[in-house]
Amino acid sequence: MHTVKHRFTEWAPTYGDDALSQLLVRLSRQALLSMRLTAADRFLDVGCGTGALVHQASRTVGWAVGVDACPAMVERARQLDHRARLAIADAHRLPFDDGTFTAVTCSSTARHFHDLDGAVQEMTRVLASRGQLCIADLFADPAPRRPGRSEPLASATAALRSCGLTVARPLVQLTPFGPYFIARATKPGLSTN
C-alpha cells in the first residue's frame, strides 16, 4: 500500500497531462454519465484523484464531494478547482454519516484497495436508501498478480452483492490496457430524498 501511495504522490503534479491519466479520466466520466445524476443528488467520488468527476458532477448535482487517500492528489485537485469540496480520507473509513449521499462512485481505484469488500461496505454505509453506487475499473490489474487477488469485476460485483445492493449488468469499454468495467448497483429501501 505504501508503494501505491508513493506512486500517486509522484504522479499528482502531472496527472492529466499523460496519455494514461487522460484515458482514465475519460473512462471515469463514462462511469459518471452512466449514473444519470440530477440536481437532487448528493454525490461522492471515492478515490477522486485530481477531482475531475467532482468538478463535472458539481455542474449537475446539488452537492459534490471528493475524497482521496493521497494528500498530493487532493492538493492538486484544490489547485485545479479551488471551489471543489475535497477531503483526504481512506475509502475504508469515510468521514461522513450514514446515508449522506444519493450517488457514490469509485473509478479507476478499486484495484488498489487492500480490502475491496471493506471499502464497498463503507461506501454502502454512506449511501442513502435507493441511492446508486458505481465501481469502475480495469478488468485486469496491470501489476503482477498477487496471491489472493482476484479479478476486479468479479470482486467488485461480489462485494456489491454482499452489501445487499441490486447489481445491474456491467458495462464494458475496451481500452489499450484491457477491458474497463462499470458495475452499477442500487441500495434497496425507502427513498430519503
FENPEFEN-V913383 format. One line per field, one symbol per residue. phi: phi as a letter, one per 30 degrees, with the letter a starting at -180 (. if undefined). A space follows every 50 residues. Layout:
phi: ???
This chain:
phi: .ddddddddddedcejccdddddddddddddddddhdbdddccbccidhc iedddddddcddabbbbbdcedddddddddbdcddbbdadddbddbdeid ccbbbbchbedcddbdedddddddedddeidcbbcbaddcdddeeceicc eeddddddddddciddcdddcbbdbdcjdccbccbbddkddcd
